[in-house]
Amino acid sequence: MSEHLQLTIVIDDDLQEYLIADLFDMDFEGFEQLDNKLIATIPAARFDDMKREELERILISYGQNFLIEKEEILGEQNWNEEWEKTIQPQQIGDFYVHPTWSSSESTEGLTDLIIDPKLAFGTGYHPTTRLILKLLPGFIEEGDKVLDAGTGTGILGIAALKIGASEVLGFDIDEWSRTNATENILLNEVENFEVKLGSVETIPQDEEYDLILANINRNALTEMIPDLLEHLKSNGYLILSGLLKEDEEYIKKLDALADLSLLVTKSEDEWIAMAYRT
């Protein structure tokens, strides 16, 4: 195993998921989220002056107070194995989420979700994922067609299929997502889950869905919601997350949602999920 560089970055909790996405594109491989700090790991050979400048530009774009607090060269060890140790089984609402390398057995009565995430994405630990998983059983009926916008590891689409949905279309702009979601679909032995690389343009023009899930972020949702609603059936449901509590009033005032009924807003820490019906 080669040497790794570990950076400790001071950044607000609510921005860490966005920074992780940027760092993942820069070849960072492991992440640990702490209060107002993010620890990120990259093979030392892949971090040069150009990447340092790129990272510094990204941090400046987030705010002047965010910085690299500490750098440390780590000795040789299998960092993937070390990271895997941090992914533990957990109950989330009616679901039992665990990776393949966990030997824990699910609790009777829970729906089993086997999720092997690519580093730090879609593990089920983020509140936005947990919020939608907790809401999901109340919005799925047998035979529903589901659209999963920003599918990530595929965890939400897989959960929907396991509790009654007949088919799922997921899309994501990240190549890692299509690969990882496909792996998790096979692990869970679910069928009729198609994953596409891209955004709303990948949705078949004439298709409509009983339920649309969108766990992204406020800015992306603002742009995407009008296109998503074109594919939502009458009396269908739309569940939005990736939102902070401070975003709630902004989302409520979106013109595209004016004709929908807000059924419930569910929160965890500073995060929320909002469920609408046409």
C-alpha positions in Angstrom: 0.0 0.0 0.0 1.3 3.5 -0.9 1.6 6.5 1.4 -1.5 8.6 1.9 -2.0 12.3 2.7 -4.6 13.2 5.2 -6.0 16.7 5.3 -8.1 18.2 8.1 -10.3 20.9 6.6 -12.3 23.4 8.7 -15.7 23.7 7.0 -19.3 24.0 8.3 -21.3 20.8 8.7 -23.9 21.8 6.2 -21.3 22.2 3.4 -19.4 19.0 4.0 -21.4 16.8 1.6 -20.8 19.3 -1.2 -17.1 19.4 -0.5 -16.9 15.6 -0.4 -18.4 15.5 -3.9 -15.7 18.0 -5.1 -12.9 16.1 -3.4 -14.1 12.8 -4.8 -13.7 14.2 -8.3 -10.1 15.1 -7.3 -9.2 11.4 -6.4 -9.7 11.7 -2.7 -10.7 8.2 -1.4 -11.8 8.5 2.3 -13.7 10.9 4.4 -14.5 11.4 8.0 -17.1 14.0 9.0 -16.7 15.8 12.4 -18.2 18.9 13.9 -17.1 21.7 11.5 -14.2 19.6 10.2 -13.8 17.2 7.4 -10.8 14.7 7.3 -10.1 13.7 3.7 -7.5 11.1 2.5 -5.8 10.8 -0.9 -2.8 8.8 -2.1 0.1 11.1 -1.6 1.3 10.6 -5.2 -1.9 12.0 -6.6 -1.8 15.3 -4.6 0.4 17.9 -6.3 0.6 21.7 -6.4 -2.1 22.0 -9.0 -4.6 20.0 -6.9 -3.6 22.1 -3.8 -4.4 25.3 -5.7 -7.7 23.7 -7.0 -8.7 22.8 -3.4 -7.8 26.2 -2.1 -10.0 27.8 -4.9 -12.9 25.5 -3.9 -12.6 26.5 -0.2 -12.5 30.2 -1.1 -15.7 29.7 -3.1 -17.4 28.3 0.0 -16.3 31.1 2.3 -13.2 32.9 3.6 -13.2 31.1 6.9 -12.7 27.6 5.5 -9.2 26.3 5.4 -6.8 23.3 5.5 -6.0 23.1 9.2 -3.6 20.1 9.2 -1.7 17.9 6.8 -0.3 14.5 7.7 1.4 11.7 5.8 0.1 8.4 6.8 2.0 5.1 6.7 1.3 2.2 4.6 -2.0 0.3 5.3 -5.1 -0.6 3.6 -7.2 2.5 3.9 -10.2 1.0 2.3 -10.3 -1.7 5.0 -9.9 1.0 7.7 -12.8 3.0 6.2 -15.0 -0.1 5.9 -14.7 -0.5 9.7 -16.6 2.8 10.1 -19.6 1.6 8.2 -21.8 -0.1 10.8 -25.3 -1.7 10.4 -28.2 0.5 11.5 -32.0 0.5 11.7 -33.6 3.4 9.8 -37.3 3.4 10.2 -38.6 0.1 8.8 -35.2 -0.8 7.2 -32.1 -2.5 8.3 -29.1 -1.1 6.4 -25.8 -2.9 6.3 -22.8 -3.6 4.1 -21.8 -7.0 2.9 -18.8 -7.1 5.2 -21.0 -6.8 8.3 -21.8 -10.0 10.0 -24.7 -8.5 12.0 -28.2 -10.0 11.4 -31.2 -7.9 10.7 -34.0 -7.5 13.3 -37.2 -9.4 12.6 -39.8 -7.3 10.8 -37.3 -5.0 9.2 -36.7 -4.8 5.4 -33.1 -5.7 4.7 -31.0 -3.3 2.6 -27.5 -4.4 1.6 -25.5 -1.3 0.6 -21.8 -1.3 -0.1 -21.1 2.4 -0.7 -18.2 3.9 -2.6 -16.3 5.9 -0.1 -18.5 8.2 2.0 -21.5 8.4 -0.4 -25.0 7.1 0.2 -24.2 5.0 3.2 -27.5 5.9 4.9 -25.7 7.8 7.6 -26.6 11.2 6.3 -29.8 12.6 7.7 -31.4 13.3 4.3 -31.1 9.7 3.3 -32.5 8.6 6.7 -35.4 11.0 6.4 -36.6 9.7 3.1 -36.2 6.1 4.2 -38.4 6.8 7.2 -41.0 8.5 5.0 -41.0 6.0 2.2 -43.3 3.2 3.5 -46.1 5.7 3.8 -45.9 6.8 0.2 -45.4 3.5 -1.7 -48.3 1.4 -3.0 -48.0 -2.1 -4.6 -47.0 -1.7 -8.3 -45.9 1.9 -8.1 -43.4 3.4 -10.7 -40.7 5.4 -9.0 -38.2 8.0 -10.3 -35.1 8.4 -8.1 -33.4 11.7 -9.0 -29.7 11.8 -7.9 -29.8 8.1 -7.0 -26.3 7.8 -5.5 -25.8 4.3 -4.3 -29.4 3.4 -5.3 -30.4 2.9 -1.7 -33.8 4.7 -2.0 -34.8 3.0 -5.2 -33.8 -0.4 -3.9 -35.8 0.3 -0.7 -38.8 1.3 -2.8 -38.7 -1.9 -4.8 -38.4 -4.0 -1.7 -41.6 -2.6 -0.2 -43.8 -2.8 -3.3 -42.7 -0.6 -6.2 -42.8 -2.4 -9.5 -40.0 -0.4 -11.3 -37.5 2.3 -10.6 -35.6 4.7 -12.9 -32.6 6.3 -11.2 -30.3 8.9 -12.7 -27.2 10.7 -11.4 -24.6 12.9 -13.0 -21.7 11.0 -11.4 -20.2 7.9 -13.1 -19.4 6.3 -9.7 -23.1 6.3 -8.9 -24.1 4.3 -11.9 -21.4 1.7 -11.1 -22.1 1.6 -7.4 -25.9 1.6 -7.7 -25.7 -1.3 -10.2 -23.5 -3.2 -7.7 -26.1 -2.7 -4.9 -29.0 -3.6 -7.2 -27.3 -7.0 -7.8 -26.5 -7.5 -4.1 -30.2 -6.9 -3.1 -31.5 -9.1 -6.0 -34.1 -6.6 -7.0 -35.3 -6.2 -10.6 -36.6 -3.5 -12.9 -34.2 -0.8 -11.6 -32.5 1.1 -14.5 -29.8 3.6 -13.7 -28.8 6.3 -16.2 -25.9 8.7 -16.3 -27.1 12.3 -16.5 -29.9 14.5 -15.2 -33.6 15.1 -16.1 -32.8 14.8 -19.9 -32.5 11.0 -19.3 -36.2 10.6 -18.3 -38.2 9.1 -21.2 -40.4 11.8 -22.6 -43.8 10.2 -22.1 -43.1 8.4 -18.9 -45.0 9.3 -15.7 -44.3 8.1 -12.1 -46.4 7.5 -9.0 -43.6 8.7 -6.8 -40.6 10.9 -7.5 -37.7 11.1 -5.0 -35.1 13.9 -5.2 -32.4 14.0 -2.5 -30.0 16.6 -4.0 -29.6 20.2 -2.8 -31.7 23.4 -2.9 -30.1 24.9 -6.0 -30.3 21.8 -8.1 -33.9 21.1 -6.9 -34.9 24.6 -7.9 -33.8 24.0 -11.5 -35.0 20.4 -11.6 -38.5 20.5 -10.0 -40.4 21.9 -13.1 -39.0 19.1 -15.2 -39.7 16.4 -12.6 -43.3 17.5 -12.2 -43.9 17.0 -15.9 -43.4 13.3 -15.2 -45.5 13.0 -12.0 -48.9 11.3 -12.3 -52.1 12.9 -11.0 -52.4 12.1 -7.3 -48.7 11.2 -7.3 -46.2 12.0 -4.6 -43.0 14.1 -4.7 -40.5 13.8 -1.8 -37.7 16.3 -1.6 -34.6 16.4 0.6 -31.0 17.5 0.6 -32.5 20.6 2.2 -31.7 22.5 5.4 -34.4 23.8 7.7 -33.6 27.3 6.5 -34.6 26.2 3.0 -38.1 25.2 3.9 -39.8 28.6 3.3 -37.9 29.1 0.1 -39.1 25.7 -1.2 -42.7 26.4 -0.2 -42.7 29.6 -2.3 -41.5 28.0 -5.5 -44.0 28.7 -8.3 -43.6 25.1 -9.6 -45.0 23.7 -6.3 -47.9 26.1 -6.0 -50.5 23.6 -7.2 -49.2 20.8 -5.0 -50.3 20.0 -1.4 -47.5 19.9 1.2 -48.3 16.8 3.3 -45.5 16.6 5.8 -42.1 18.1 6.6 -39.8 15.8 8.6 -36.6 16.9 10.2 -33.4 15.5 11.7 -30.7 17.8 13.1 -30.6 20.8 10.7 -31.9 18.8 7.7 -35.5 18.3 6.4 -37.5 16.3 3.9 -40.7 17.6 2.4 -43.5 15.4 0.9 -46.0 16.8 -1.6 -49.0 15.4 -3.5 -50.4 16.6 -6.8 
